[in-house]
Amino acid sequence: MSDHFDHTAADGLPLTVVHDLLSGQLMMPTAAVTLLLRTIAANWTASPCDDTDCRRTAELYAADLTGYADQLDVQCIAATSRETDPAG
């Protein structure tokens, strides 16, 4: 059993969050999570930062977030492939 909450994401697109009433957990579609990670990474790299160390740190954090988004995409593709593979 769950409740659905529709929100608007930063890019203006609807974002559905599901609240599982039994576990109390909030859940979001993976595509929304990866979009959020990539958006934060892009904002960090686009932020004005004159200091070389600051720029390098922002780029490292952005690379990490992009890497996490990539990992989520790969994991979800693999899970979906396993679910739809008739051979099991």
OpenMM code with the backbone's topology and positions (N, CA, C; nanometers):
from openmm import Vec3, app, unit

residues = "MET SER ASP HIS PHE ASP HIS THR ALA ALA ASP GLY LEU PRO LEU THR VAL VAL HIS ASP LEU LEU SER GLY GLN LEU MET MET PRO THR ALA ALA VAL THR LEU LEU LEU ARG THR ILE ALA ALA ASN TRP THR ALA SER PRO CYS ASP ASP THR ASP CYS ARG ARG THR ALA GLU LEU TYR ALA ALA ASP LEU THR GLY TYR ALA ASP GLN LEU ASP VAL GLN CYS ILE ALA ALA THR SER ARG GLU THR ASP PRO ALA GLY".split()
positions = [
    Vec3(0.0853, -0.1163, 0.0000),
    Vec3(0.0000, 0.0000, 0.0000),
    Vec3(0.0903, 0.1231, 0.0000),
    Vec3(0.0521, 0.2222, -0.0814),
    Vec3(0.1359, 0.3408, -0.0903),
    Vec3(0.0536, 0.4630, -0.1261),
    Vec3(0.1093, 0.5786, -0.0952),
    Vec3(0.0531, 0.7070, -0.1361),
    Vec3(0.1446, 0.7660, -0.2409),
    Vec3(0.0874, 0.8317, -0.3413),
    Vec3(0.1669, 0.8984, -0.4443),
    Vec3(0.1587, 1.0481, -0.4222),
    Vec3(0.2722, 1.1145, -0.4337),
    Vec3(0.2780, 1.2589, -0.4225),
    Vec3(0.3426, 1.3129, -0.5485),
    Vec3(0.2760, 1.4026, -0.6165),
    Vec3(0.3344, 1.4635, -0.7344),
    Vec3(0.3951, 1.5973, -0.6966),
    Vec3(0.5194, 1.6164, -0.7359),
    Vec3(0.5926, 1.7400, -0.7116),
    Vec3(0.6434, 1.7914, -0.8444),
    Vec3(0.6938, 1.9111, -0.8449),
    Vec3(0.7563, 1.9651, -0.9646),
    Vec3(0.9054, 1.9734, -0.9397),
    Vec3(0.9825, 1.9132, -1.0281),
    Vec3(1.1282, 1.9140, -1.0157),
    Vec3(1.1817, 2.0499, -1.0593),
    Vec3(1.3110, 2.0700, -1.0375),
    Vec3(1.3746, 2.1975, -1.0694),
    Vec3(1.3629, 2.2316, -1.2174),
    Vec3(1.3572, 2.1296, -1.3032),
    Vec3(1.3477, 2.1560, -1.4470),
    Vec3(1.2034, 2.1758, -1.4924),
    Vec3(1.1092, 2.1772, -1.3973),
    Vec3(0.9696, 2.1997, -1.4300),
    Vec3(0.8926, 2.0735, -1.4635),
    Vec3(0.9617, 1.9602, -1.4696),
    Vec3(0.8948, 1.8345, -1.5001),
    Vec3(0.8327, 1.7759, -1.3736),
    Vec3(0.7217, 1.7052, -1.3888),
    Vec3(0.6611, 1.6437, -1.2693),
    Vec3(0.7507, 1.5347, -1.2124),
    Vec3(0.7509, 1.5249, -1.0821),
    Vec3(0.8315, 1.4257, -1.0122),
    Vec3(0.7392, 1.3523, -0.9158),
    Vec3(0.7237, 1.2233, -0.9371),
    Vec3(0.6364, 1.1436, -0.8516),
    Vec3(0.7188, 1.0781, -0.7421),
    Vec3(0.6765, 1.0987, -0.6197),
    Vec3(0.7382, 1.0361, -0.5038),
    Vec3(0.6332, 0.9449, -0.4422),
    Vec3(0.6732, 0.8221, -0.4140),
    Vec3(0.5818, 0.7245, -0.3550),
    Vec3(0.6221, 0.7030, -0.2104),
    Vec3(0.5240, 0.7083, -0.1233),
    Vec3(0.5462, 0.6818, 0.0188),
    Vec3(0.4860, 0.5462, 0.0493),
    Vec3(0.5714, 0.4478, 0.0768),
    Vec3(0.5252, 0.3146, 0.1112),
    Vec3(0.4737, 0.3171, 0.2541),
    Vec3(0.3469, 0.2923, 0.2709),
    Vec3(0.2848, 0.3035, 0.4030),
    Vec3(0.3303, 0.1937, 0.4985),
    Vec3(0.3666, 0.0776, 0.4477),
    Vec3(0.4091, -0.0309, 0.5352),
    Vec3(0.5498, -0.0091, 0.5894),
    Vec3(0.6428, 0.0301, 0.5016),
    Vec3(0.7815, 0.0470, 0.5461),
    Vec3(0.8116, 0.1903, 0.5894),
    Vec3(0.7297, 0.2850, 0.5442),
    Vec3(0.7542, 0.4252, 0.5751),
    Vec3(0.8572, 0.4903, 0.4841),
    Vec3(0.9079, 0.4161, 0.3852),
    Vec3(1.0117, 0.4669, 0.2963),
    Vec3(0.9528, 0.5510, 0.1843),
    Vec3(1.0299, 0.6525, 0.1428),
    Vec3(0.9961, 0.7304, 0.0248),
    Vec3(1.0718, 0.6723, -0.0931),
    Vec3(1.0052, 0.6623, -0.2073),
    Vec3(1.0676, 0.6051, -0.3258),
    Vec3(1.0460, 0.6984, -0.4441),
    Vec3(1.1484, 0.7047, -0.5300),
    Vec3(1.1423, 0.7847, -0.6519),
    Vec3(1.1875, 0.6979, -0.7684),
    Vec3(1.1390, 0.7266, -0.8886),
    Vec3(1.1896, 0.6532, -1.0051),
    Vec3(1.3395, 0.6780, -1.0225),
    Vec3(1.4109, 0.5756, -1.0644),
    Vec3(1.5555, 0.5871, -1.0818),
    Vec3(1.5909, 0.6975, -1.1800),
    Vec3(1.5132, 0.7124, -1.2848),
    Vec3(1.5413, 0.8174, -1.3832),
    Vec3(1.5385, 0.9554, -1.3175),
    Vec3(1.4495, 0.9736, -1.2217),
    Vec3(1.4425, 1.1021, -1.1511),
    Vec3(1.5647, 1.1215, -1.0615),
    Vec3(1.6106, 1.0145, -0.9992),
    Vec3(1.7278, 1.0230, -0.9118),
    Vec3(1.8530, 1.0539, -0.9943),
    Vec3(1.8699, 0.9830, -1.1068),
    Vec3(1.9885, 1.0088, -1.1892),
    Vec3(1.9842, 1.1486, -1.2487),
    Vec3(1.8656, 1.1956, -1.2870),
    Vec3(1.8535, 1.3329, -1.3365),
    Vec3(1.8916, 1.4326, -1.2279),
    Vec3(1.8485, 1.4080, -1.1061),
    Vec3(1.8834, 1.4952, -0.9944),
    Vec3(2.0342, 1.4978, -0.9727),
    Vec3(2.0983, 1.3810, -0.9714),
    Vec3(2.2439, 1.3750, -0.9533),
    Vec3(2.3173, 1.4492, -1.0643),
    Vec3(2.2739, 1.4289, -1.1894),
    Vec3(2.3390, 1.4959, -1.3020),
    Vec3(2.3165, 1.6474, -1.2989),
    Vec3(2.1987, 1.6896, -1.2538),
    Vec3(2.1695, 1.8326, -1.2443),
    Vec3(2.2554, 1.8989, -1.1375),
    Vec3(2.2700, 1.8338, -1.0240),
    Vec3(2.3564, 1.8881, -0.9181),
    Vec3(2.4996, 1.8966, -0.9682),
    Vec3(2.5467, 1.7913, -1.0362),
    Vec3(2.6829, 1.7908, -1.0900),
    Vec3(2.7031, 1.9047, -1.1895),
    Vec3(2.6063, 1.9253, -1.2765),
    Vec3(2.6169, 2.0341, -1.3753),
    Vec3(2.6180, 2.1700, -1.3069),
    Vec3(2.5372, 2.1851, -1.2039),
    Vec3(2.5344, 2.3129, -1.1303),
    Vec3(2.6671, 2.3397, -1.0601),
    Vec3(2.7281, 2.2353, -1.0056),
    Vec3(2.8577, 2.2536, -0.9392),
    Vec3(2.9641, 2.2979, -1.0386),
    Vec3(2.9676, 2.2339, -1.1556),
    Vec3(3.0712, 2.2697, -1.2521),
    Vec3(3.0442, 2.4057, -1.3153),
    Vec3(2.9199, 2.4492, -1.3161),
    Vec3(2.8858, 2.5795, -1.3743),
    Vec3(2.8967, 2.6932, -1.2736),
    Vec3(2.9130, 2.6610, -1.1468),
    Vec3(2.9176, 2.7662, -1.0452),
    Vec3(3.0457, 2.8476, -1.0584),
    Vec3(3.0337, 2.9778, -1.0365),
    Vec3(3.1538, 3.0616, -1.0470),
    Vec3(3.2483, 3.0328, -0.9302),
    Vec3(3.3701, 3.0010, -0.9646),
    Vec3(3.4687, 2.9684, -0.8628),
    Vec3(3.6049, 3.0086, -0.9187),
    Vec3(3.6629, 3.1132, -0.8644),
    Vec3(3.7897, 3.1640, -0.9160),
    Vec3(3.9098, 3.0881, -0.8607),
    Vec3(3.8941, 3.0301, -0.7451),
    Vec3(4.0041, 2.9590, -0.6800),
    Vec3(4.0258, 2.8231, -0.7471),
    Vec3(4.1496, 2.7899, -0.7802),
    Vec3(4.1819, 2.6646, -0.8472),
    Vec3(4.1409, 2.5442, -0.7635),
    Vec3(4.1671, 2.5487, -0.6341),
    Vec3(4.1288, 2.4370, -0.5467),
    Vec3(3.9774, 2.4211, -0.5415),
    Vec3(3.9072, 2.5313, -0.5360),
    Vec3(3.7604, 2.5276, -0.5337),
    Vec3(3.7075, 2.4658, -0.6624),
    Vec3(3.7611, 2.5083, -0.7765),
    Vec3(3.7194, 2.4553, -0.9070),
    Vec3(3.7470, 2.3052, -0.9146),
    Vec3(3.8653, 2.2649, -0.8719),
    Vec3(3.9030, 2.1229, -0.8761),
    Vec3(3.8105, 2.0404, -0.7864),
    Vec3(3.7804, 2.0912, -0.6682),
    Vec3(3.6907, 2.0200, -0.5769),
    Vec3(3.5515, 2.0057, -0.6373),
    Vec3(3.4991, 2.1126, -0.6946),
    Vec3(3.3668, 2.1074, -0.7582),
    Vec3(3.3656, 2.0058, -0.8714),
    Vec3(3.4723, 2.0038, -0.9515),
    Vec3(3.4791, 1.9092, -1.0622),
    Vec3(3.4893, 1.7646, -1.0138),
    Vec3(3.5630, 1.7428, -0.9053),
    Vec3(3.5729, 1.6073, -0.8489),
    Vec3(3.4383, 1.5602, -0.7945),
    Vec3(3.3701, 1.6481, -0.7211),
    Vec3(3.2377, 1.6118, -0.6695),
    Vec3(3.1404, 1.5866, -0.7836),
    Vec3(3.1460, 1.6701, -0.8861),
    Vec3(3.0574, 1.6529, -1.0008),
    Vec3(3.0862, 1.5201, -1.0709),
    Vec3(3.2124, 1.4861, -1.0861),
    Vec3(3.2484, 1.3587, -1.1490),
    Vec3(3.1971, 1.2413, -1.0665),
    Vec3(3.2068, 1.2511, -0.9341),
    Vec3(3.1556, 1.1445, -0.8473),
    Vec3(3.0044, 1.1285, -0.8640),
    Vec3(2.9313, 1.2397, -0.8616),
    Vec3(2.7858, 1.2316, -0.8762),
    Vec3(2.7471, 1.1745, -1.0123),
    Vec3(2.8162, 1.2166, -1.1166),
    Vec3(2.7888, 1.1634, -1.2497),
    Vec3(2.8188, 1.0142, -1.2537),
    Vec3(2.9257, 0.9724, -1.1874),
    Vec3(2.9586, 0.8299, -1.1795),
    Vec3(2.8506, 0.7503, -1.1078),
    Vec3(2.7975, 0.8063, -0.9990),
    Vec3(2.6882, 0.7386, -0.9278),
    Vec3(2.5645, 0.7270, -1.0167),
    Vec3(2.5349, 0.8325, -1.0904),
    Vec3(2.4207, 0.8292, -1.1817),
    Vec3(2.4416, 0.7219, -1.2883),
    Vec3(2.5627, 0.7145, -1.3422),
    Vec3(2.5937, 0.6117, -1.4424),
    Vec3(2.5769, 0.4718, -1.3839),
    Vec3(2.6241, 0.4509, -1.2604),
    Vec3(2.6117, 0.3204, -1.1960),
    Vec3(2.4650, 0.2825, -1.1765),
    Vec3(2.3837, 0.3786, -1.1344),
    Vec3(2.2402, 0.3511, -1.1185),
    Vec3(2.1774, 0.3119, -1.2512),
    Vec3(2.2126, 0.3847, -1.3578),
    Vec3(2.1594, 0.3509, -1.4898),
    Vec3(2.1971, 0.2085, -1.5291),
    Vec3(2.3240, 0.1731, -1.5125),
    Vec3(2.3715, 0.0393, -1.5501),
    Vec3(2.3010, -0.0673, -1.4659),
    Vec3(2.2896, -0.0446, -1.3364),
    Vec3(2.2241, -0.1426, -1.2482),
    Vec3(2.0778, -0.1625, -1.2871),
    Vec3(2.0100, -0.0535, -1.3201),
    Vec3(1.8684, -0.0648, -1.3572),
    Vec3(1.8511, -0.1334, -1.4922),
    Vec3(1.9401, -0.1045, -1.5866),
    Vec3(1.9350, -0.1729, -1.7158),
    Vec3(1.9576, -0.3225, -1.6949),
    Vec3(2.0541, -0.3578, -1.6127),
    Vec3(2.0812, -0.4996, -1.5845),
    Vec3(1.9615, -0.5659, -1.5169),
    Vec3(1.9026, -0.4991, -1.4201),
    Vec3(1.7869, -0.5573, -1.3498),
    Vec3(1.6694, -0.5729, -1.4437),
    Vec3(1.6461, -0.4753, -1.5283),
    Vec3(1.5356, -0.4828, -1.6239),
    Vec3(1.5606, -0.5949, -1.7243),
    Vec3(1.6852, -0.6084, -1.7677),
    Vec3(1.7198, -0.7141, -1.8624),
    Vec3(1.6953, -0.8519, -1.8013),
    Vec3(1.7299, -0.8688, -1.6756),
    Vec3(1.7072, -0.9972, -1.6076),
    Vec3(1.5584, -1.0259, -1.5960),
    Vec3(1.4782, -0.9218, -1.5672),
    Vec3(1.3347, -0.9410, -1.5504),
    Vec3(1.2660, -0.9771, -1.6816),
    Vec3(1.3157, -0.9245, -1.7933),
    Vec3(1.2509, -0.9476, -1.9220),
    Vec3(1.3130, -1.0634, -2.0004),
    Vec3(1.4211, -1.1218, -1.9484),
    Vec3(1.4872, -1.2328, -2.0176),
    Vec3(1.4053, -1.3594, -1.9961),
    Vec3(1.3504, -1.4177, -2.1032),
    Vec3(1.2692, -1.5393, -2.0874),
    Vec3(1.3493, -1.6598, -2.0366),
    Vec3(1.4819, -1.6555, -2.0530),
    Vec3(1.5650, -1.7672, -2.0061),
    Vec3(1.5875, -1.7609, -1.8555),
    Vec3(1.5513, -1.6454, -1.7979),
    Vec3(1.5611, -1.6323, -1.6539),
    Vec3(1.6915, -1.5791, -1.6123),
] * unit.nanometer
topology = app.Topology()
chain = topology.addChain("A")
for resn in residues:
    res = topology.addResidue(resn, chain)
    for name in ("N", "CA", "C"):
        topology.addAtom(name, app.Element.getBySymbol(name[0]), res)
